[in-house]
């Protein structure tokens, strides 16, 4: 009878261990799935960062091109203004700074 009782206790302990192992297996499966989902999200974020960095670089190049274009327009305007001032100065009669006495 004693052997039967010990066997019964061992069987109960094995059943408890099996139940615990099943619980742990499910928990590990859930954690594994969560980690996979997090990995997918990290990959999505990495791709988004790459796209944003590429867009930022394209925007920077566009701003630089716009700046160069604006600087060229300003230089053309200054040159045109200087030419206009020279034409006007040629058309004006000579100035007489002397006052008649």
MMTF fields as JSON, N, C-alpha, C and O atoms, coordinates in Angstrom:
{
  "mmtfVersion": "1.0.0",
  "mmtfProducer": "UNKNOWN",
  "numBonds": 403,
  "numAtoms": 404,
  "numGroups": 101,
  "numChains": 1,
  "numModels": 1,
  "chainsPerModel": [1],
  "groupsPerChain": [101],
  "chainIdList": ["A"],
  "bondAtomList": [4, 2, 8, 6, 12, 10, 16, 14, 20, 18, 24, 22, 28, 26, 32, 30, 36, 34, 40, 38, 44, 42, 48, 46, 52, 50, 56, 54, 60, 58, 64, 62, 68, 66, 72, 70, 76, 74, 80, 78, 84, 82, 88, 86, 92, 90, 96, 94, 100, 98, 104, 102, 108, 106, 112, 110, 116, 114, 120, 118, 124, 122, 128, 126, 132, 130, 136, 134, 140, 138, 144, 142, 148, 146, 152, 150, 156, 154, 160, 158, 164, 162, 168, 166, 172, 170, 176, 174, 180, 178, 184, 182, 188, 186, 192, 190, 196, 194, 200, 198, 204, 202, 208, 206, 212, 210, 216, 214, 220, 218, 224, 222, 228, 226, 232, 230, 236, 234, 240, 238, 244, 242, 248, 246, 252, 250, 256, 254, 260, 258, 264, 262, 268, 266, 272, 270, 276, 274, 280, 278, 284, 282, 288, 286, 292, 290, 296, 294, 300, 298, 304, 302, 308, 306, 312, 310, 316, 314, 320, 318, 324, 322, 328, 326, 332, 330, 336, 334, 340, 338, 344, 342, 348, 346, 352, 350, 356, 354, 360, 358, 364, 362, 368, 366, 372, 370, 376, 374, 380, 378, 384, 382, 388, 386, 392, 390, 396, 394, 400, 398],
  "bondOrderList": [1, 1, 1, 1, 1, 1, 1, 1, 1, 1, 1, 1, 1, 1, 1, 1, 1, 1, 1, 1, 1, 1, 1, 1, 1, 1, 1, 1, 1, 1, 1, 1, 1, 1, 1, 1, 1, 1, 1, 1, 1, 1, 1, 1, 1, 1, 1, 1, 1, 1, 1, 1, 1, 1, 1, 1, 1, 1, 1, 1, 1, 1, 1, 1, 1, 1, 1, 1, 1, 1, 1, 1, 1, 1, 1, 1, 1, 1, 1, 1, 1, 1, 1, 1, 1, 1, 1, 1, 1, 1, 1, 1, 1, 1, 1, 1, 1, 1, 1, 1],
  "groupList": [{"groupName": "UNK", "atomNameList": ["N", "CA", "C", "O"], "elementList": ["N", "C", "C", "O"], "formalChargeList": [0, 0, 0, 0], "bondAtomList": [1, 0, 2, 1, 3, 2], "bondOrderList": [1, 1, 2], "singleLetterCode": "X", "chemCompType": "L-PEPTIDE LINKING"}],
  "groupTypeList": [0, 0, 0, 0, 0, 0, 0, 0, 0, 0, 0, 0, 0, 0, 0, 0, 0, 0, 0, 0, 0, 0, 0, 0, 0, 0, 0, 0, 0, 0, 0, 0, 0, 0, 0, 0, 0, 0, 0, 0, 0, 0, 0, 0, 0, 0, 0, 0, 0, 0, 0, 0, 0, 0, 0, 0, 0, 0, 0, 0, 0, 0, 0, 0, 0, 0, 0, 0, 0, 0, 0, 0, 0, 0, 0, 0, 0, 0, 0, 0, 0, 0, 0, 0, 0, 0, 0, 0, 0, 0, 0, 0, 0, 0, 0, 0, 0, 0, 0, 0, 0],
  "groupIdList": [1, 2, 3, 4, 5, 6, 7, 8, 9, 10, 11, 12, 13, 14, 15, 16, 17, 18, 19, 20, 21, 22, 23, 24, 25, 26, 27, 28, 29, 30, 31, 32, 33, 34, 35, 36, 37, 38, 39, 40, 41, 42, 43, 44, 45, 46, 47, 48, 49, 50, 51, 52, 53, 54, 55, 56, 57, 58, 59, 60, 61, 62, 63, 64, 65, 66, 67, 68, 69, 70, 71, 72, 73, 74, 75, 76, 77, 78, 79, 80, 81, 82, 83, 84, 85, 86, 87, 88, 89, 90, 91, 92, 93, 94, 95, 96, 97, 98, 99, 100, 101],
  "secStructList": [7, 2, 2, 2, 2, 2, 2, 2, 2, 2, 2, 2, 2, 2, 2, 2, 2, 2, 2, 2, 2, 2, 2, 2, 2, 2, 2, 2, 2, 2, 2, 2, 2, 2, 2, 2, 2, 2, 2, 2, 2, 2, 2, 2, 2, 2, 2, 2, 2, 2, 2, 2, 2, 2, 2, 2, 2, 2, 2, 2, 2, 2, 2, 2, 2, 2, 2, 2, 2, 2, 2, 2, 2, 2, 2, 2, 2, 2, 2, 2, 2, 2, 2, 2, 2, 2, 2, 2, 2, 2, 2, 1, 7, 7, 7, 7, 7, 7, 7, 7, 7],
  "xCoordList": [0.809, 0.0, 0.866, 0.542, 1.953, 2.85, 3.411, 3.531, 3.745, 4.275, 3.201, 3.504, 1.978, 0.869, 0.689, 0.451, 0.801, 0.675, 1.801, 1.59, 2.998, 4.147, 4.021, 4.35, 3.552, 3.349, 2.294, 2.431, 1.228, 0.154, 0.7, 0.389, 1.495, 2.093, 3.036, 3.046, 3.813, 4.72, 3.927, 4.298, 2.826, 1.972, 1.351, 1.26, 0.926, 0.358, 1.427, 1.165, 2.637, 3.722, 4.028, 4.256, 4.031, 4.265, 3.146, 3.407, 1.91, 0.779, 0.928, 0.646, 1.367, 1.572, 2.7, 2.598, 3.766, 4.893, 4.439, 4.797, 3.657, 3.138, 2.262, 2.352, 1.42, 0.555, 1.392, 1.132, 2.39, 3.274, 4.03, 4.16, 4.522, 5.238, 4.323, 4.749, 3.086, 2.123, 1.881, 1.84, 1.719, 1.52, 2.736, 2.591, 3.927, 5.154, 5.321, 5.784, 4.949, 5.039, 4.135, 4.536, 2.912, 1.983, 2.518, 2.446, 3.051, 3.607, 4.775, 4.891, 5.636, 6.79, 6.301, 6.849, 5.272, 4.716, 4.17, 4.377, 3.472, 2.932, 4.062, 4.008, 5.081, 6.225, 6.937, 7.347, 7.08, 7.726, 6.941, 7.525, 5.62, 4.787, 4.878, 4.94, 4.886, 5.033, 6.381, 6.462, 7.428, 8.752, 8.778, 9.392, 8.111, 8.052, 7.32, 7.751, 6.195, 5.432, 6.283, 6.285, 7.001, 7.88, 8.965, 9.315, 9.496, 10.51, 9.96, 10.643, 8.707, 8.087, 7.911, 8.145, 7.498, 7.311, 8.637, 8.707, 9.685, 11.017, 11.46, 12.016, 11.213, 11.574, 10.8, 11.359, 9.505, 8.693, 9.243, 9.334, 9.607, 10.164, 11.494, 11.758, 12.327, 13.607, 13.386, 14.068, 12.436, 12.147, 11.607, 11.947, 10.773, 10.221, 11.337, 11.351, 12.264, 13.394, 14.231, 14.656, 14.468, 15.242, 14.528, 15.157, 13.213, 12.456, 12.484, 12.652, 12.321, 12.345, 13.716, 13.806, 14.777, 16.122, 16.355, 16.963, 15.871, 16.01, 15.226, 15.713, 14.022, 13.209, 13.856, 13.854, 14.415, 15.095, 16.279, 16.5, 17.038, 18.188, 17.72, 18.327, 16.642, 16.101, 15.622, 15.852, 14.96, 14.502, 15.681, 15.634, 16.75, 17.94, 18.547, 18.913, 18.649, 19.209, 18.324, 18.823, 17.022, 16.096, 16.231, 16.22, 16.359, 16.536, 17.835, 17.876, 18.9, 20.175, 20.056, 20.598, 19.347, 19.152, 18.327, 18.629, 17.291, 16.47, 17.305, 17.161, 18.177, 19.036, 19.981, 20.155, 20.587, 21.492, 20.723, 21.218, 19.529, 18.722, 18.375, 18.443, 18.004, 17.679, 18.911, 18.813, 20.061, 21.289, 21.61, 22.057, 21.383, 21.628, 20.664, 21.058, 19.403, 18.427, 18.803, 18.671, 19.27, 19.698, 20.891, 20.94, 21.848, 23.018, 22.586, 23.081, 21.661, 21.166, 20.458, 20.631, 19.662, 18.956, 19.95, 19.783, 20.981, 21.995, 22.693, 22.896, 23.06, 23.733, 22.815, 23.243, 21.556, 20.593, 20.407, 20.296, 20.373, 20.238, 21.445, 21.287, 22.626, 23.839, 23.826, 24.177, 23.425, 23.344, 22.326, 22.56, 21.196, 20.164, 20.685, 20.46, 21.38, 21.929, 22.939, 22.976, 23.754, 24.729, 24.017, 24.42, 22.96, 22.22, 21.583, 21.622, 21.0, 20.367, 21.418, 21.201, 22.561, 23.588, 24.116, 24.518, 24.127, 24.571, 23.538, 23.887, 22.287, 21.219, 20.983, 20.396, 21.426, 21.219, 22.203, 23.341, 21.741, 22.687, 23.752, 23.51, 24.91, 25.951, 25.476, 24.794, 25.833, 25.37, 26.244, 27.444, 25.627, 26.357, 26.274, 25.246, 27.346, 27.39, 27.689, 27.533, 28.115, 28.443, 27.178, 26.328, 27.067, 25.913, 26.297, 27.417, 25.365, 25.683, 25.887, 25.216, 26.811, 27.122, 26.436, 26.591],
  "yCoordList": [-1.184, 0.0, 1.267, 2.292, 1.126, 2.272, 2.623, 3.802, 1.644, 1.876, 2.539, 3.433, 2.126, 2.719, 4.183, 5.03, 4.483, 5.863, 6.74, 7.884, 6.181, 6.938, 7.147, 8.217, 6.142, 6.278, 7.336, 8.144, 7.307, 8.299, 9.705, 10.612, 9.91, 11.221, 11.649, 12.811, 10.707, 11.017, 11.38, 12.291, 10.657, 10.949, 12.341, 13.069, 12.707, 14.049, 15.124, 16.159, 14.846, 15.805, 15.931, 17.032, 14.815, 14.856, 15.614, 16.36, 15.427, 16.152, 17.65, 18.458, 18.019, 19.435, 20.01, 21.121, 19.241, 19.679, 19.835, 20.812, 18.887, 18.948, 20.175, 20.862, 20.442, 21.63, 22.908, 23.822, 22.958, 24.131, 24.288, 25.392, 23.172, 23.23, 23.687, 24.456, 23.228, 23.675, 25.179, 25.888, 25.655, 27.088, 27.877, 28.891, 27.402, 28.089, 28.056, 29.03, 26.946, 26.84, 27.879, 28.54, 28.008, 29.0, 30.413, 31.257, 30.66, 31.984, 32.293, 33.408, 31.312, 31.504, 31.738, 32.58, 30.996, 31.208, 32.624, 33.259, 33.126, 34.49, 35.515, 36.474, 35.301, 36.218, 36.188, 37.229, 35.009, 34.863, 35.619, 36.311, 35.484, 36.193, 37.707, 38.463, 38.138, 39.577, 40.086, 41.178, 39.299, 39.697, 39.766, 40.666, 38.812, 38.858, 40.116, 40.792, 40.42, 41.627, 42.876, 43.789, 42.905, 44.051, 44.145, 45.24, 43.001, 42.988, 43.551, 44.306, 43.182, 43.734, 45.238, 45.981, 45.686, 47.13, 47.872, 48.962, 47.277, 47.901, 47.984, 48.996, 46.92, 46.937, 48.02, 48.734, 48.144, 49.198, 50.572, 51.454, 50.749, 52.037, 52.324, 53.461, 51.305, 51.494, 51.929, 52.827, 51.295, 51.688, 53.115, 53.886, 53.457, 54.816, 55.842, 56.898, 55.527, 56.434, 56.599, 57.708, 55.508, 55.589, 56.488, 57.332, 56.31, 57.159, 58.618, 59.511, 58.867, 60.246, 60.888, 62.059, 60.124, 60.665, 60.981, 61.997, 60.11, 60.356, 61.598, 62.41, 61.753, 62.929, 64.198, 65.237, 64.102, 65.261, 65.676, 66.867, 64.703, 65.004, 65.634, 66.587, 65.101, 65.675, 67.106, 67.989, 67.338, 68.691, 69.644, 70.795, 69.14, 69.98, 70.372, 71.528, 69.39, 69.695, 70.692, 71.577, 70.541, 71.461, 72.869, 73.849, 72.971, 74.295, 74.943, 76.141, 74.132, 74.672, 75.161, 76.21, 74.405, 74.816, 76.1, 77.003, 76.183, 77.399, 78.585, 79.692, 78.356, 79.43, 79.922, 81.126, 78.979, 79.384, 80.155, 81.147, 79.701, 80.389, 81.798, 82.747, 81.938, 83.256, 84.165, 85.348, 83.612, 84.41, 84.869, 85.998, 84.002, 84.379, 85.483, 86.421, 85.373, 86.417, 87.743, 88.796, 87.699, 88.931, 89.537, 90.752, 88.716, 89.217, 89.848, 90.912, 89.192, 89.77, 91.102, 92.061, 91.155, 92.396, 93.512, 94.644, 93.195, 94.205, 94.703, 95.907, 93.791, 94.183, 95.05, 96.055, 94.659, 95.449, 96.832, 97.824, 96.9, 98.182, 99.07, 100.262, 98.509, 99.29, 99.8, 100.954, 98.957, 99.405, 100.531, 101.504, 100.386, 101.412, 102.729, 103.797, 102.645, 103.852, 104.518, 105.746, 103.745, 104.317, 104.998, 106.086, 104.376, 104.998, 106.302, 107.301, 106.29, 107.506, 108.592, 109.753, 108.204, 109.219, 109.822, 110.985, 109.072, 109.609, 110.561, 111.499, 110.317, 111.135, 112.425, 113.366, 112.479, 113.69, 114.769, 114.481, 116.015, 117.095, 117.169, 116.774, 117.67, 117.773, 118.656, 119.658, 118.281, 119.041, 120.288, 120.265, 121.35, 122.579, 122.853, 123.281, 122.604, 122.794, 124.241, 124.645, 125.029, 126.413, 127.253, 127.072, 128.183, 129.076, 130.364, 130.859, 130.882, 132.148, 133.267, 133.33, 134.136, 135.241, 136.489, 137.518],
  "zCoordList": [0.0, 0.0, 0.0, -0.6, 0.692, 0.787, -0.592, -0.926, -1.373, -2.725, -3.571, -4.361, -3.421, -4.166, -3.775, -4.636, -2.487, -2.007, -2.517, -2.919, -2.492, -3.004, -4.505, -5.017, -5.198, -6.645, -6.937, -7.856, -6.124, -6.3, -6.067, -6.839, -5.037, -4.753, -5.89, -6.299, -6.382, -7.489, -8.737, -9.477, -8.964, -10.117, -9.999, -10.987, -8.792, -8.572, -8.816, -9.43, -8.317, -8.541, -10.034, -10.534, -10.733, -12.181, -12.895, -13.839, -12.454, -13.046, -12.799, -13.684, -11.605, -11.281, -12.136, -12.655, -12.272, -13.107, -14.552, -15.21, -15.052, -16.424, -16.617, -17.634, -15.638, -15.717, -15.736, -16.519, -14.871, -14.828, -16.145, -16.674, -16.661, -17.932, -19.072, -19.934, -19.083, -20.096, -19.986, -20.991, -18.742, -18.515, -19.012, -19.694, -18.665, -19.082, -20.599, -21.193, -21.225, -22.68, -23.355, -24.312, -22.839, -23.398, -23.18, -24.073, -21.995, -21.696, -22.623, -23.132, -22.842, -23.738, -25.169, -25.881, -25.591, -26.934, -27.083, -28.117, -26.055, -26.102, -26.155, -26.925, -25.332, -25.324, -26.676, -27.189, -27.242, -28.545, -29.614, -30.448, -29.587, -30.563, -30.368, -31.338, -29.118, -28.848, -29.36, -29.921, -29.167, -29.658, -31.18, -31.754, -31.837, -33.302, -33.767, -34.701, -33.093, -33.453, -33.234, -34.059, -32.119, -31.85, -32.916, -33.355, -33.332, -34.39, -35.685, -36.378, -36.021, -37.24, -37.113, -38.066, -35.931, -35.725, -35.819, -36.386, -35.26, -35.338, -36.797, -37.224, -37.557, -38.98, -39.715, -40.548, -39.405, -40.024, -39.668, -40.522, -38.403, -37.978, -38.666, -39.056, -38.816, -39.498, -40.944, -41.437, -41.619, -43.004, -43.05, -43.947, -42.088, -42.05, -41.828, -42.461, -40.932, -40.673, -41.936, -42.26, -42.645, -43.891, -44.894, -45.532, -45.033, -45.971, -45.534, -46.365, -44.229, -43.733, -43.942, -44.31, -43.708, -43.925, -45.398, -45.735, -46.264, -47.704, -48.104, -48.891, -47.574, -47.88, -47.34, -48.0, -46.119, -45.531, -46.401, -46.623, -46.892, -47.756, -49.063, -49.551, -49.625, -50.868, -50.619, -51.446, -49.491, -49.148, -48.976, -49.409, -48.331, -48.127, -49.473, -49.686, -50.385, -51.711, -52.458, -53.153, -52.309, -52.98, -52.406, -53.151, -51.069, -50.441, -50.919, -51.198, -51.011, -51.488, -52.927, -53.276, -53.76, -55.153, -55.205, -55.985, -54.378, -54.324, -53.857, -54.376, -52.882, -52.369, -53.47, -53.657, -54.195, -55.288, -56.361, -56.897, -56.664, -57.673, -57.206, -57.988, -55.938, -55.401, -55.403, -55.729, -55.042, -55.059, -56.48, -56.683, -57.456, -58.856, -59.281, -59.974, -58.866, -59.199, -58.56, -59.185, -57.321, -56.635, -57.362, -57.554, -57.768, -58.496, -59.821, -60.192, -60.539, -61.802, -61.54, -62.293, -60.469, -60.141, -59.82, -60.275, -59.039, -58.704, -59.964, -60.124, -60.856, -62.097, -62.939, -63.505, -63.018, -63.798, -63.181, -63.901, -61.859, -61.168, -61.452, -61.715, -61.403, -61.689, -63.128, -63.375, -64.082, -65.484, -65.634, -66.35, -64.952, -65.015, -64.434, -65.004, -63.301, -62.682, -63.611, -63.688, -64.312, -65.241, -66.408, -66.82, -66.951, -68.052, -67.599, -68.317, -66.413, -65.895, -65.687, -66.034, -65.118, -64.847, -66.145, -66.151, -67.238, -68.525, -69.118, -69.834, -68.82, -69.397, -68.622, -69.155, -67.389, -66.588, -67.027, -67.396, -66.98, -67.3, -66.206, -65.065, -66.556, -65.526, -64.387, -64.601, -63.208, -62.055, -61.886, -62.156, -61.445, -61.204, -59.718, -59.193, -59.084, -57.626, -57.282, -56.13, -58.261, -58.002, -58.056, -58.929, -57.094, -57.059, -57.796, -57.669, -58.549, -59.229, -58.227, -57.196, -58.539, -57.634, -58.036, -57.378]
}
